[in-house]
C-alpha cells in the first residue's frame, strides 16, 4: 500500500512474478477492496485485509506504536508466524526496520541489522552495506556488517572467501574517523575474512571488492550518487544521439549495445535491498519503484528463499562472531 507509485504497480509486479515463478504463492496485504479492484482472481494469490497504512513520513517510533492493523505490520507478521517465507515492501524504511527488529529479532551476536544493496561494478556487482539503516555506527557494528556481507556473498555465489573492503576517504592507515580506523583493526585481526583494507569512493564501481562496508549515512549517499550518475549517463547519451539525423541513424545501428549498457547501469535492475541480520527475509524496494522495480525486489526475495539465506547466515555468522569474542 505504500510507495510513491501506489498499489497498482505492486499488483502488476506481483502478477508478473507469478508468471515468472510457477511455484510462487503471494500474500498481498492491504486494503482488500482496493487490491481486488486491480486484481483478477488468481489461485496463487491470497489477500489479507489491513485497516491502515504506515505513511512514508511517519517516524519509526510512531509507526511502531501504531503498528497494529497496519499493512506493514501484518505483512511482517505473516513472516514471523511462518505463513510466508519472505516479506517485500516499498514502504517507510525506518518503520520497516523498527517493526522488523520487533517482530523477527536479530541473529545472536548481531546488534543491528544492515540494509545491503547490490551495486553494478566492473565485471559484475558488489554488495554495499549499510545503505541507510544505521547512519552512525561504532566499529563493532561495521565489523558485524563485514561478517554478514561476506557470508551473504558466500551463500549466494561460488566464492567461499569474498573480498571485503572498508569504505574510507583514503587508503592510508591514518585516514578516516575513529570508528573506521578501529573497524579496520577489527577486520585485520579476523583472518577468516578476506579483508583487502580501505577503499575509496571511486573503487565502489571498479570491482576491487565483493563486499563494501560503511555506515548507513555514507552508504546511502554513495548508492544514490551512483544512481544519479547512471541516470545522467543515459540522458546525455540520448541527447547526444538526437542532435542530428546522422547520429540518430548511428543510434539505430548500435541500439543493441545501448540497450545492454542501459540494462547494466539501470538502478531498477538492481532494486531490492535486504535487511541483513534479521531472522527472516525482508526486502526493501525503493519507494519510487515502478512495476519493474518492485518485480525485481520480489525476485530478490525469491532468490534468498531458494538459497536459505537466514538459515545459512545464522550458522556462519554465529560461529564467526563467537570465535571473535573468544
Backbone as a ProteinNet text record, in pm:
[ID]
protein_1_A
[PRIMARY]
XXXXXXXXXXXXXXXXXXXXXXXXXXXXXXXXXXXXXXXXXXXXXXXXXXXXXXXXXXXXXXXXXXXXXXXXXXXXXXXXXXXXXXXXXXXXXXXXXXXXXXXXXXXXXXXXXXXXXXXXXXXXXXXXXXXXXXXXXXXXXXXXXXXXXXXXXXXXXXXXXXXXXXXXXXXXXXXXXXXXXXXXXXXXXXXXXXXXXXXXXXXXXXXXXXXXXXXXXXXXXXXXXXXXXXXXXXXXXXXXXXXXXXXXXXXXXXXXXXXXXXXXXXXXXXXXXXXXXXXXXXXXXXXXXXXXXXXXXXXXXXXXXXXXXXXXXXXXXXXXXXXXXX
[TERTIARY]
80.7	0	84.9	211	297.3	375.7	463.9	543.9	483.1	565.9	522.4	432.7	440.6	365.8	227.3	198.4	68.7	61.2	-53.5	-67.8	-75.6	-116.8	-137.3	-7.4	103.6	230.4	277.3	251.6	288.5	207.8	80.7	-5.7	36.4	70.2	117.2	248.7	335.6	461.8	435.9	338.2	303.6	254.7	171.4	120.7	234.5	328.5	443.9	530	545.2	624.9	561.5	429.9	361.5	379.5	385.7	408.9	552.6	644.1	785.9	821.4	759	791.5	667.5	660.5	540.4	506.3	604.8	579.8	556.4	552.8	540.5	394.7	375	244.2	263.1	176.8	190.4	75.3	109.5	10.6	16.5	-87.3	-92	-166.1	-98.6	-153.7	-187.2	-310.7	-351.2	-502.4	-550.2	-693.8	-752.6	-826.4	-870.2	-954.3	-1042.2	-1128.1	-1047.9	-954.4	-871.9	-784	-726.4	-642.6	-725	-841.1	-927.5	-973.3	-989.9	-1033.6	-929.7	-803.2	-695.6	-643.6	-713.1	-657.1	-762.8	-727.2	-815.8	-791.7	-888.3	-873.1	-753.4	-677.8	-560.8	-546.5	-528.9	-524.3	-403	-299.5	-179.6	-162.9	-275.1	-273.9	-373.1	-327.6	-414.1	-415.1	-533	-544.5	-563	-488.7	-503.3	-538.5	-652.4	-700.7	-628.2	-592.6	-531.3	-613.7	-639	-722.1	-649.8	-516.1	-444.3	-308	-246.4	-115.8	-20.9	100.2	202.7	246.1	241.3	277.5	428.7	469.1	611	689.4	622.1	691.9	669.9	610.7	592.6	727.6	749.4	870.1	863.8	977	976	914	941.6	886	734.7	682.7	537.4	474.4	539.5	487.6	485.7	589.4	597.2	485.6	458	349.9	213.5	197.3	68	64.7	146.7	163.5	40.9	-35.7	-147.2	-244.7	-274	-370.4	-313.2	-184.7	-125.2	-80.6	-75.9	-37.5	106.5	195.9	335.7	349.5	281.4	291.3	230.8	117.2	52.4	137	207.4	295.5	412.1	472	581.4	531.7	409.4	353	332.2	297.8	287	419.4	529.9	662.9	698.2	667.4	704.4	634.2	510.2	434.6	448.6	533.1	561.9	467.4	374.1	283	347.9	454.6	529.2	676.8	749.2	893.9	974.6	910.7	979.5	876.7	923.8	837.8	903.4	825.2	874.4	786.9	851.1	776.3	844.7	765.9	817.9	787.8	752.9	709.6	821.8	784	873	989.5	1113.3	1230.1	1252.3	1246.8	1269.1	1164.8	1039.6	932.1	948.3	987.8	1006.8	1119.9	1227.1	1338.2	1295.5	1225.8	1183.9	1088.7	991.5	895.8	961.9	1054.9	1123.6	1204.4	1274.5	1351.5	1258.8	1143.8	1049.1	985.9	948.9	875.4	966	1085.7	1169.8	1294.2	1339.7	1464.1	1584.1	1702.8	1826.6	1897.6	1994.9	2076.5	2151.5	2178.9	2263.6	2399.2	2441.1	2568.2	2557.8	2441.8	2421.6	2342	2400.7	2334	2226.4	2258.2	2163	2167.6	2053.5	2053.9	2114.4	2155.8	2206.5	2130.5	2110.6	2048.5	2159.7	2153.3	2256.3	2195.9	2265	2216.9	2318.8	2269.7	2355.3	2383.6	2510.8	2553.2	2632.5	2602.6	2680.4	2823.6	2916.2	3055.9	3124.4	3248.9	3326.3	3336.8	3286.9	3296.3	3182.1	3080.7	2967.9	2897.3	2894.6	2825.7	2894.6	2863.2	2921.1	2808.8	2824	2726.7	2772.7	2689.4	2722	2632.6	2693	2617.2	2698.2	2627.4	2485.9	2451.5	2327.9	2289.2	2173.4	2159.6	2059.1	1996.5	2021.1	1954.3	2021.4	2152.6	2228.5	2320.7	2280.7	2355.2	2484.9	2499.1	2621.2	2654.2	2766.2	2796.4	2928.1	2931.9	3060.5	3136.9	3263.9	3349.6	3296.8	3241.5	3191.6	3078.9	2993.6	2885.1	2938.5	3038.4	3098.5	3161.4	3223.2	3279.1	3167.8	3057.9	2945.8	2889.3	2881.6	2833.4	2924.9	3055.8	3151.5	3132.1	3111.3	3089.9	2962.3	2853.5	2727.5	2737.1	2798.6	2811.7	2895.6	3004.4	3090.6	3017.5	2943.3	2870.5	2754.2	2694.1	2586.5	2638.5	2749.8	2806.4	2849.2	2908.5	2950	2830.5	2717.5	2598.3	2529.7	2541.9	2470.4	2554	2685.2	2773.2	2865.8	2961.6	3059.9	3192.3	3186.7	3306.7	3308.8	3389.9	3392.5	3453.6	3545.3	3609.7	3604.2	3487.4	3475.8	3562	3605.4	3689.5	3604.9	3652.1	3580.3	3663.4	3601.7	3668.1	3593.1	3664.5	3605.8	3612.8	3497.8	3491.1	3545.8	3639.1	3706	3742.7	3792.4	3830.4	3972.5	4039.8	4173.7	4215.1	4327.4	4373.1	4481.8	4534.7	4638.3	4580.1	4661.9	4615.8	4567.5	4619.5	4584.5	4455.3	4399.3	4279.2	4153.4	4049.3	3919.5	3895.6	3770	3736.6	3774.2	3753	3797.8	3726.3	3594.5	3519.7	3574.6	3603.7	3653.4	3791.9	3877.8	4013	4007.9	3918.8	3904.4	3846.3	3749.8	3692.2	3798.3	3888	3998.1	4081.6	4107.3	4183.1	4109.1	3978.7	3898.9	3896.6	3883.3	3876.7	4011.5	4118.2	4250.9	4279.3	4222.5	4250.2	4174.3	4069.2	3991.1	4043.4	4126.5	4191.9	4097.8	3977.2	3881.4	3816	3825.9	3775	3883.5	3844.7	3937.1	3932.7	3990.2	3982.3	4095.5	4060	4160.3	4196.9	4135.9	4171.1	4076.3	4123.3	4042.8	4026.9	3909.2	3888.2	3818.2	3835.8	3777.2	3652.8	3584.6	3458	3465.3	3572.8	3582.1	3605	3645	3665.5	3534.6	3426.7	3298.8	3256.7	3278.5	3232.5	3345.4	3461.9	3578.1	3592.3	3514	3522.4	3636.7	3691.7	3804.3	3760	3634.1	3583.4	3450.8	3416.3	3286	3187.5	3239.8	3159.4	3224.6	3144.1	3195.4	3116.4	3188.5	3127.5	3140.4	3033.9	3034.1	2912.9	2901.8	2781.1	2669.8	2547.6	2432.6	2429	2490.1	2494.3	2577.7	2698.4	2788.5	2732.9	2683.1	2635.5	2516.7	2423.9	2306.1	2344.3	2438	2484	2557.1	2643.2	2716.7	2621	2520	2424	2346.8	2294	2210.8	2293.3	2418.9	2507.5	2530.4	2554.2	2572.1	2448.8	2331.2	2207.2	2192	2231.3	2223.4	2318.5	2437.7	2534.9	2484.2	2426	2371.4	2261.9	2175.2	2068.9	2126.8	2231.6	2296	2357.1	2427.2	2488.9	2383.4	2273.6	2168.3	2108.5	2077.6	2016.2	2112.2	2242.9	2340.8	2357.9	2354.6	2364.6	2244.5	2125.1	2004.5	2014.3	2057.2	2071.6	2174.1	2285.9	2392.9	2346.6	2267.7	2225.7	2106.6	2045	1930.2	1969	2096.8	2139.4	2144.3	2143.5	2144.9	2087	2050.6	1995.3	2098.6	2224.9	2330.9	2346.1	2342.2	2356.5	2237.7	2119.7	2003.5	2020	2071.9	2098.2	2202.7	2306.4	2410.7	2352.3	2260.2	2196.6	2119.4	2055.4	1983.3	2079.3	2197	2294.2	2347.6	2366.5	2424.4	2318.9	2192.3	2082.8	2100.3	2139.6	2158.2	2264.9	2372.8	2478.9	2426.7	2350.3	2295.2	2198.2	2113.1	2018.1	2092.1	2198.4	2278.1	2342.3	2394.4	2455	2351.6	2235.3	2130.4	2090.4	2080.3	2041.3	2147	2274.6	2383.3	2390	2351.1	2365.1	2231.6	2121.5	1989	1965.1	1944	1920	1798.2	1700.7	1580.7	1616.4	1716.1	1755.2	1821.3	1860.8	1926	1839.3	1712.7	1624.3	1598.7	1585.2	1560.5	1677	1670.2	1778.1	1732.1	1816.6	1780	1816.5	1733.6	1763.1	1844	1973.5	2062.1	2082.5	2063.8	2078.2	1948.5	1834.5	1705.9	1688.5	1614.1	1587.1	1467.9	1483.1	1380.3	1418.3	1362.7	1396.2	1301.5	1356.5	1280.7	1353.5	1285.7	1345.6	1275.8	1355.6	1303.4	1316.6	1204.2	1203.2	1209	1269.3	1268.3	1125.1	1106.2	972.7	918	1007	960.7	961.6	978.1	987.3	858.4	876	761.5	738.2	656.7	624.1	748.7	840.8	961.4	1049.5	1061.1	1143.8	1091.3	961.2	903.3	913.1	900	918.4	1059.2	1158.7	1297.4	1314.5	1245.6	1253.2	1193.3	1083.2	1024.4	1122.4	1187.6	1286.3	1399.9	1443.9	1549.9	1503.3	1379.5	1325.5	1319.9	1276.2	1270.2	1409.9	1506.5	1645.1	1698.1	1667.4	1715.4	1644.3	1517.2	1445.4	1505.4	1529.3	1585.2	1722.5	1798.3	1931.8	1931.7	1813.6	1801.6	1898.1	1892.8	1987.6	1980.3	1863.4	1863.2	1924.8	1891.7	1946.1	2096.2	2146.7	2290.8	2367	2310.6	2377	2378.6	2268.3	2260.5	2372.7	2397.4	2500.8	2640.7	2667	2800.1	2833.8	2737.9	2763.2	2783.6	2700.9	2713.9	2851.2	2898.5	3028.3	3141.4	3135.9	3243.1	3246.7	3128.2	3124.2	3161.1	3119.8	3154.6	3304.7	3366.7	3512	3584.8	3529.3	3592.8	3588.7	3477.6	3464.9	3562.9	3578.7	3671.1	3817
-120.9	0	127.2	117.8	235.8	251	350.7	376.3	487.1	549.4	664.5	625.6	501.4	459.3	403.1	383.5	329.3	179.2	124	-21.9	-85.9	-10.4	-71.5	-128.9	-54.7	-105.2	-228.7	-231.9	-350.2	-472	-450.5	-561.5	-615.3	-525.3	-568.7	-645.3	-598.7	-668.5	-807.3	-816.9	-945.9	-1043.5	-995.6	-1080.2	-1128.1	-1038.4	-1075.1	-1179.8	-1164.9	-1261.1	-1398.9	-1405.4	-1533.9	-1602.7	-1521.8	-1579.1	-1628.2	-1563.5	-1597.6	-1719.7	-1730.8	-1839.3	-1927.4	-2042	-2127.4	-2178.5	-2189.1	-2242.5	-2133.1	-2010.2	-1897.9	-1875.7	-1851.4	-1810.5	-1676.9	-1581.4	-1447.4	-1413.8	-1348.7	-1295.2	-1143.2	-1083.6	-938.5	-878.1	-788	-729.7	-583.1	-546.8	-407.5	-393.7	-281.6	-256.8	-358.5	-454.4	-568.3	-525.1	-427.6	-384.6	-315.7	-228.9	-158.5	-255.4	-351.4	-450.4	-534.4	-577.3	-662.5	-590.4	-458	-381.4	-383.8	-401.8	-402.2	-542.2	-644	-778.7	-878.5	-955.9	-1065.8	-1183.7	-1271.3	-1387.6	-1471.6	-1514.9	-1596.8	-1701.6	-1828.1	-1934.9	-1926.8	-1852.1	-1844.7	-1708	-1640	-1512.3	-1518.9	-1479.2	-1466.6	-1320.3	-1268.4	-1129.7	-1126	-1039.9	-1015.7	-868.8	-843.4	-705.9	-631.9	-506.5	-418.3	-290.6	-248.3	-130.6	0.2	1	127.8	104.2	215.1	212.3	305.8	261.7	347.1	449.5	577.2	683.1	685	734.4	737.9	833.7	932.8	1029.4	1006.4	893.7	862.9	832.9	882.8	848	700.4	630.5	487.6	459.2	543.8	520.9	533.3	630.8	649.8	532.3	490.6	377.8	250.6	230.6	108.8	106	220.7	225.3	203.6	250.3	235.8	125.2	21.9	-84.1	-172.5	-193.7	-288.5	-251.4	-348.6	-328.7	-267.1	-228.7	-167.8	-276.7	-241.8	-339.9	-386.5	-294.4	-331.9	-432	-406.7	-497.1	-633.9	-634.3	-761.3	-841.7	-773	-843.3	-908	-833.8	-890.5	-1003.5	-991.6	-1096.1	-1224.7	-1214.5	-1333.8	-1408.7	-1331.9	-1391.3	-1448	-1371.3	-1412.8	-1540.6	-1559	-1677.4	-1793.8	-1779	-1889.9	-1907.1	-1813.5	-1824.3	-1778	-1699.1	-1651.7	-1680	-1693.7	-1719	-1590.8	-1481.2	-1353.2	-1242.3	-1121	-1002.9	-898.8	-839.3	-734.2	-610.9	-495.4	-372.5	-254.3	-160.3	-33.9	79.9	46.1	145.7	216.3	284.3	363.1	277.2	312.1	229.5	220	334.2	334.7	253.3	265.8	189.9	40.8	4.9	-136.4	-196.2	-119	-165.9	-184.5	-85.1	-93.6	-210.1	-224.7	-334.3	-469.5	-472.9	-598.2	-646.3	-554.9	-592	-640.1	-576.4	-612.5	-748.2	-772.3	-895.6	-1015.6	-993.5	-1105.7	-1124.7	-1018.8	-1020	-1035.7	-1016.2	-1028.1	-1158.8	-1195.8	-1312.6	-1290.5	-1396.7	-1383.9	-1323.3	-1222.8	-1156.8	-1036.3	-1016	-900.4	-795	-676.9	-570.2	-501.6	-473.1	-402.4	-460.9	-472.5	-516.2	-407.6	-446.1	-352.7	-374.3	-267.5	-280.2	-300.2	-410.4	-441.9	-431.9	-359.2	-337.8	-390.7	-440.1	-483.1	-364.7	-338.9	-224.7	-277.1	-229.2	-273.3	-222.8	-305	-264.1	-332.3	-296.9	-358.4	-509.4	-585.3	-729.6	-796.4	-721.6	-785.4	-690.8	-727.8	-646.4	-662.7	-570.3	-569.9	-547.5	-603.5	-585	-469.2	-367.3	-247.9	-243.5	-233.1	-223.4	-148.2	-67.1	-39	76.2	79.2	186.2	268.4	271.9	362.3	328	208	169.9	231.6	249	295.5	408.4	531	645.3	671.1	617.2	637	506.5	445.1	309.9	306	237.6	210.3	104.3	90.1	-3.3	-146.2	-184.7	-321.5	-352	-252.9	-275.4	-289.5	-209.6	-221.7	-359.5	-410.9	-545.8	-649.1	-635.3	-727.1	-720.9	-599.1	-585.2	-661.4	-651.7	-720.2	-871.2	-923.6	-1067.6	-1109.9	-1035.2	-1071.3	-1058.4	-951.1	-932.6	-1041.4	-1078.2	-1184.5	-1316.7	-1351	-1477.6	-1476.3	-1359.5	-1349.5	-1381.7	-1318.9	-1343.3	-1489.3	-1544.9	-1685.3	-1778	-1744	-1827.4	-1813.8	-1697.5	-1671.3	-1700.5	-1719.3	-1739.9	-1858.9	-1877.3	-1983.9	-1929.3	-1812.7	-1753.5	-1782.7	-1875.6	-1905.8	-1795	-1715.9	-1607.8	-1478	-1415	-1291.3	-1179.1	-1090.2	-977.7	-871.4	-826	-726.9	-599.7	-487.1	-358	-265.5	-174.8	-77.2	59.9	121.9	249.2	362	438.7	543.8	659	767.6	885	873.4	765	740.5	598.8	555	418.1	411.5	525.6	525.4	494.5	434.4	394.2	511.4	630.5	746.7	812.4	771.6	835.7	784.7	869.4	829.3	870.7	854.8	886.9	770.8	792.7	693.1	559.6	564.9	439.8	355.4	420.6	347.9	290.3	367.3	316.9	199.8	207.3	95.9	-26.8	-4.9	-117.1	-183.1	-103.8	-157.4	-254.8	-218.9	-308.2	-437.2	-427.7	-547.9	-640.5	-582.4	-663.7	-729.1	-657.5	-715.9	-832.5	-825.8	-929.9	-1059.6	-1054.8	-1175.2	-1235	-1335.3	-1393.5	-1476.1	-1502.4	-1577.7	-1488.4	-1357.2	-1262.7	-1231.1	-1225.3	-1185	-1032.3	-968.9	-823.9	-759.6	-668.8	-606.9	-466	-416.9	-285.5	-175.3	-50.1	66	73.2	115	150.4	286	357.1	489.7	484.9	600.3	605	558.8	593.4	553.4	403	336.3	191.6	112.8	179.9	109.9	42.5	112.4	61.2	-1.4	-16	-67.3	-218.5	-284.2	-429	-477.1	-390.7	-430.5	-519.6	-507.2	-583.3	-648	-751.7	-817.1	-767.6	-717.9	-661	-529	-424.2	-294.4	-251.7	-219.1	-189.4	-40.8	17.1	156.8	177.9	296.6	325.4	368.1	373.4	399.8	538.4	635.5	772.3	777.5	723.1	720.9	630.2	513.1	416.7	465.7	533.6	584	691.3	778.9	882	819	720.6	653.9	585.5	516.5	444.8	541.3	648.5	740.3	826.9	852.8	921.7	835.7	706.8	615.4	609.8	607.5	605.9	733.8	847	974.4	979.3	926.4	923.1	834.5	720	630.9	700	774.5	849	958.6	1025.2	1130	1073.2	959.9	898.6	864.9	808.3	769	891.9	996.4	1114.9	1185.7	1190.2	1254.1	1176	1043.5	961.9	986.5	992.3	1017.6	1153.6	1255.7	1389	1390.6	1320.4	1318.8	1257.5	1150.2	1081.4	1147.7	1245.6	1314.6	1446	1478.1	1609.3	1621.3	1510.3	1517	1388.9	1396.4	1279.3	1167.4	1203.2	1103.7	1033.2	1106.5	1045.9	955.4	993.4	906.7	774.8	783.8	661.9	575.9	641.6	569.4	501.3	569.6	511.7	385	383.4	263.8	147.5	177.9	72.9	8.7	90.6	38.9	21.5	17.6	5.5	-113.8	-233.7	-346.1	-318.3	-248.8	-214.8	-117	-16.7	82	17.4	-73.3	-140.4	-221.3	-288.2	-365.6	-274.7	-159.4	-63.4	-11.3	29	79.9	-24.1	-148.7	-256.6	-278.6	-265.4	-288.3	-181.6	-57.8	50.9	99.3	41.2	85.9	46.5	144	109.4	19.5	29.2	-54	-201.9	-237.8	-378.5	-432.8	-344.3	-386	-354.2	-327	-290.7	-410.4	-381.7	-486.6	-499.9	-426.2	-427.4	-506.6	-597.4	-687.5	-629.1	-657	-620.7	-734.9	-727.2	-835.3	-833.4	-949.6	-960.9	-995.8	-975.5	-1016.7	-1167.4	-1227.5	-1371.2	-1396.9	-1352	-1366.3	-1279.2	-1308.5	-1235	-1117.2	-997.7	-874.5	-795.7	-768.8	-697.8	-564.1	-458.9	-322.6	-278.7	-244.4	-187.6	-35.8	28.9	175	226.1	334.6	392	439.2	481.1	531	423.5	297.9	191.4	176	152.6	122.3	-28.3	-73.5	-216.6	-302.8	-263.4	-342.7	-344.9	-230.7	-224.9	-313.5	-310.5	-393.5	-541.5	-571.6	-710	-758.5	-673.4	-710.3	-736.5	-659.3	-681.4	-816.6	-854.1	-986.4	-1096.1	-1074.2	-1172.1	-1189.8	-1080.8	-1089.7	-1172.5	-1151.8	-1230	-1378.3	-1409.8	-1549.9	-1611.8	-1534.6	-1584.6	-1615.6	-1530.5	-1552.9	-1671.3	-1689	-1805.7	-1933.2	-1934.1	-2052.2	-2089.5	-1988.9	-2013.8	-2024.7	-2024.9	-2036.8	-1941.6	-1814.8	-1717.3	-1704.4	-1690.4	-1678.3	-1798.2	-1919.7	-2039.3	-2049.9	-2023.3	-2033.2	-1920.8	-1801.3	-1690.7	-1709.2	-1758	-1775.2	-1863.8	-1972	-2066.7	-2007.6	-1951.8	-1898.8	-1777.5	-1684.3	-1560.5	-1589	-1675.9	-1709.2	-1769.3	-1858.7	-1921.7	-1820.9	-1731	-1632.9	-1532.9	-1484.7	-1385.2	-1444.1	-1567.6	-1629.8	-1654.8	-1694.5	-1713.7	-1582.1	-1474.5	-1343.9	-1294.5	-1321.9	-1281.1	-1358.2	-1489.8	-1572.2	-1528.9
0	0	0	38	43.7	-85.2	-85.7	-204.9	-288.8	-371.3	-449.8	-566.1	-613.1	-730.8	-697.9	-569.4	-533.1	-548.2	-514	-509.6	-647.8	-748	-879.8	-935.5	-924.2	-977.8	-901	-769	-690.4	-733.9	-762.2	-803.8	-940.1	-1030.4	-1161.9	-1149.3	-1060.6	-1036.7	-979.7	-891.1	-832	-938.6	-1028.6	-1137.3	-1226.4	-1256.2	-1338.8	-1267.5	-1135.4	-1059	-1061.7	-1053.7	-1057.8	-1192.9	-1298.9	-1432.3	-1445.6	-1375.3	-1385.1	-1301.2	-1183.4	-1089.8	-1069.7	-1135.5	-1130.9	-991.3	-900.7	-767.3	-662.7	-706.4	-613.4	-572.3	-442.5	-390.9	-321	-349.2	-291.9	-198.4	-88.8	5.6	-7.3	-58.5	-74.2	44.2	114.6	237.1	212.7	239.8	221.3	223.9	169.1	158.8	60.5	112.8	31.4	-87.6	-68.6	-177.4	-285.9	-244.1	-341.3	-419.7	-350.3	-418.1	-514	-468.5	-551.4	-677.7	-670.1	-787.3	-899	-863.9	-963.3	-993.1	-942.3	-950	-993.5	-1094.8	-1133.2	-1039.3	-1029.2	-942	-985.9	-888.5	-918.4	-809.3	-846.5	-745.5	-653.9	-693	-609	-542.9	-523.8	-451.1	-336.4	-219.5	-101.8	-59.4	-29.8	16	166.4	232.9	376.8	394.7	454.9	468.3	580.5	553	653.5	661.9	784.1	806.1	775	789	771	708.3	668.3	603.4	676.9	700.8	760	655.9	690.8	596.6	573.8	458.4	424.1	514	572.5	656.7	806.1	843.7	985.5	1049.8	1169.2	1242.2	1282.2	1281.2	1315.7	1451.6	1551.7	1685.1	1684.2	1609.4	1599.3	1524.1	1415.2	1337.7	1420.6	1502.5	1583.7	1687.2	1747	1846.5	1783	1659.6	1592.7	1490.2	1513.3	1413.2	1395.9	1502.5	1497.1	1385.7	1300.7	1192.9	1067.5	1070.1	950.5	853	725.6	623.7	643.9	685.3	705.3	819.7	929.8	1044.1	1012	944.5	911.1	812.6	721.4	628.1	702.6	795.1	875	964.2	1011.7	1096	1018.7	889.7	806.2	802.3	800.2	800	937.3	1040.9	1176.8	1219.5	1176.1	1218.2	1120.7	1018.2	928.5	812.1	791.6	678.7	548.2	560.2	443.3	464.8	354.7	361.3	349.4	305.1	289.4	286.6	312.7	309	219.2	128.4	39	58.4	74.8	97.4	31.1	-18.5	-71.4	25.2	148.2	244.6	317.6	424.9	509	559.9	521.5	554.9	705.6	774	918.1	992.3	949.6	1012.8	986.5	863.7	830.4	913.1	933.7	1015.1	1160.5	1215.7	1355.3	1378.4	1290.5	1304.3	1279.6	1184.1	1155.5	1274.8	1341.1	1460.2	1571.4	1584.3	1689.7	1662.3	1536.6	1503.1	1483.6	1429	1387.4	1472.3	1537.4	1616.8	1522.9	1579.5	1502.6	1537.1	1453.1	1482.7	1613.8	1689.6	1808.3	1771.4	1845.9	1818.3	1728.5	1667	1579.6	1655	1670.1	1743.9	1662	1535.4	1448.9	1307.9	1242.6	1102.9	1014.5	896.7	796.5	666.5	593.2	461.5	359.4	286.9	188.4	48.8	-39	-174.9	-275.2	-386.8	-496.2	-587.3	-614.2	-695.4	-814.6	-935.4	-1052	-1044.4	-1089.9	-1092.7	-1210.2	-1233.6	-1342	-1319.7	-1415.5	-1406.8	-1333.5	-1289.7	-1220.3	-1124.5	-998	-898.4	-763.8	-672.6	-538.5	-438.8	-319.2	-212.1	-122.8	-112.1	-32.8	89.8	209	332.4	437.2	509.1	520.2	426.2	372.9	282	337.9	470.5	523.6	656.2	707.6	832.3	954.6	950	1067.1	1023.3	1051.1	998.3	1074.5	1191.4	1269.3	1339.9	1305.9	1354.3	1429.8	1544.2	1607.8	1528.3	1560.3	1487.2	1493.9	1609.2	1626.8	1529.2	1502.7	1407.7	1266.5	1229.3	1096.2	1078.5	1183.8	1177.8	1157.4	1229.9	1214.2	1071.6	1014.9	877.4	781.3	805.7	718.5	724.9	844.8	860.7	787.2	807	742.2	591.2	541.6	397.9	333.8	401.3	349.4	341	446.3	447.3	348.4	325.7	227	87.9	49.4	-83.4	-97	8.2	2.8	-16.3	45.6	34.7	-100.9	-164	-288.7	-413	-394.2	-509.6	-482.2	-571.8	-552.8	-498.6	-431.8	-372.3	-222.3	-176.1	-32.6	52.2	-6.5	69	-11.4	-19.6	-96.7	-38.3	-125.1	-84.6	-14	100.5	181	188.6	153.7	162.8	256.6	319.9	412.2	346.4	321.9	250.7	337.7	279.7	356.4	263	319.5	241.1	186.2	212.6	163	198.5	145.7	172.1	278.5	319.1	422	559.1	646.3	779.1	862.8	838.7	921.6	877.3	762	707.3	776.1	775.2	826.8	970.1	1013.8	1151.8	1244.5	1372.6	1470.8	1452.8	1422.5	1406.7	1292	1180.9	1063.7	1091.2	1156.1	1185.4	1283.3	1382.4	1476.2	1406.7	1317.5	1242.4	1155.6	1099.7	1020.2	1103.1	1227.6	1315.2	1344.8	1368.1	1395.7	1274.1	1156.8	1035.2	1005.6	1029.2	1006.8	1101.4	1220.3	1319.8	1293.8	1210.5	1179.2	1048.5	1059.1	942.6	854.8	902.5	820.8	715.9	735.3	636.8	534.6	410.1	304	293.7	395.2	406.4	327.9	235	148.3	192.5	302.1	354	309.3	322.7	285	133.4	90.2	-49.8	-53.9	-164.2	-178.8	-265	-274.5	-345.7	-489.2	-559	-700	-714.5	-605	-610.5	-600	-558.1	-540.7	-670.2	-782.4	-911.5	-993.1	-932	-1005.7	-997.4	-911	-899.3	-812.7	-727.2	-641.9	-526.7	-485.8	-370.9	-407.1	-332.5	-347.5	-242.9	-131	-23	18.2	27.2	71	194.2	300.4	429.8	461.1	514	556.3	646.3	707.5	784.2	689	740	655.4	595.6	661.9	610.5	483	491.5	376.1	266.3	305.5	207.2	128.2	194.2	124.3	23.4	62.1	-30.8	-148.7	-121.1	-228.7	-325.6	-271.5	-354.7	-444.1	-384.1	-461.6	-556.3	-520.5	-614.1	-737.6	-716.1	-828.5	-916.8	-855.3	-932.1	-1013.6	-952.5	-1024.3	-1142.1	-1125.2	-1235.1	-1348.3	-1313.6	-1416	-1496	-1425	-1492.5	-1582	-1534.8	-1613.7	-1741.8	-1729.8	-1847.4	-1952	-1905.2	-2000.6	-2069.4	-1993	-2052.9	-2147.9	-2112.3	-2200.6	-2330.5	-2322.6	-2444.4	-2535.4	-2474.6	-2553.4	-2621.9	-2547.4	-2605.9	-2718.4	-2697.3	-2797.1	-2928.6	-2920.6	-3042.4	-3110.2	-3045	-3105.2	-3172.1	-3174.5	-3222.6	-3375.3	-3443.9	-3590.5	-3648	-3776.9	-3844.9	-3851.2	-3877.5	-3883.5	-3749.4	-3640.5	-3507.2	-3474.6	-3521.2	-3498.8	-3574.2	-3695.9	-3773.8	-3703.1	-3650	-3577.8	-3453.2	-3386.1	-3267.4	-3302.4	-3419.9	-3462.8	-3484.8	-3540.5	-3568.4	-3439.7	-3336.8	-3211.9	-3103.7	-3141.9	-3044.7	-2950.6	-3000.1	-2906.8	-2801.1	-2841.3	-2746.3	-2641.7	-2687.2	-2593.8	-2496.1	-2545.7	-2456.5	-2350.8	-2392.2	-2296.5	-2192.6	-2237.8	-2145.3	-2046.7	-2096.8	-2008.7	-1904.1	-1948.7	-1857.7	-1750.4	-1788.8	-1693.5	-1585.3	-1616.6	-1520.2	-1465.2	-1512.4	-1468.6	-1323.1	-1231.3	-1090.7	-1070	-1159.5	-1146.7	-1149.4	-1230.6	-1244.4	-1118.6	-1027	-902.8	-780.9	-804.6	-693.8	-601.9	-472.9	-374.5	-279	-167.9	-67.8	53.7	100.6	210.2	345.7	445.4	583.9	644.8	628.7	669.1	820.6	883.1	1027.5	1097	1029.7	1085.3	1068.5	1159.1	1149.8	1057.2	936.9	835	716.8	599.9	478.8	462.3	470.7	448.2	340.7	230.4	117.3	101.1	97	81.6	-63.3	-122.3	-256.3	-246.3	-342.8	-347.4	-337.7	-264.9	-254.3	-387.1	-477.5	-607.2	-715.8	-677.3	-777.4	-856.7	-985.8	-1071.1	-1072.9	-1165.2	-1173.5	-1187.5	-1276.1	-1299.4	-1175.3	-1107.6	-987.6	-876.8	-853.2	-747.8	-784.3	-912.5	-958.3	-926.4	-947.3	-916.4	-767.2	-684.2	-539.8	-501.7	-565.6	-541.3	-585.4	-699.4	-747.9	-647.6	-585.4	-485.6	-365.8	-323.4	-212	-247	-368.1	-411.9	-412	-461	-466.6	-327.1	-230.8	-94.6	-29.5	-59.9	-8.1	-65.7	-196	-261.3	-204.5	-161.1	-106	46.8	108.6	254.6	326.1	289.3	342.5	494.6	557.4	704.3	774.3	727.7	791.3	777.4	658.6	635.4	705.2	705.1	772.7	923.3	978.7	1123.9	1174.4	1104.4	1146.3	1127.4	1008.8	979.3	1064.5	1074.4	1148.4	1296.2	1352.5	1494.2	1523.4	1435.8	1456.5	1449.5	1351.8	1335	1449.7	1488.5	1594.8	1729.4	1755.5	1883.5	1892.4	1782.4	1781.5	1800.4	1742.8	1757.1	1899.1	1969.8	2110	2196.7	2167.8	2244	2221.8
[MASK]
++++++++++++++++++++++++++++++++++++++++++++++++++++++++++++++++++++++++++++++++++++++++++++++++++++++++++++++++++++++++++++++++++++++++++++++++++++++++++++++++++++++++++++++++++++++++++++++++++++++++++++++++++++++++++++++++++++++++++++++++++++++++++++++++++++++++++++++++++++++++++++++++++++++++++++++++++++++++++++++++++++++

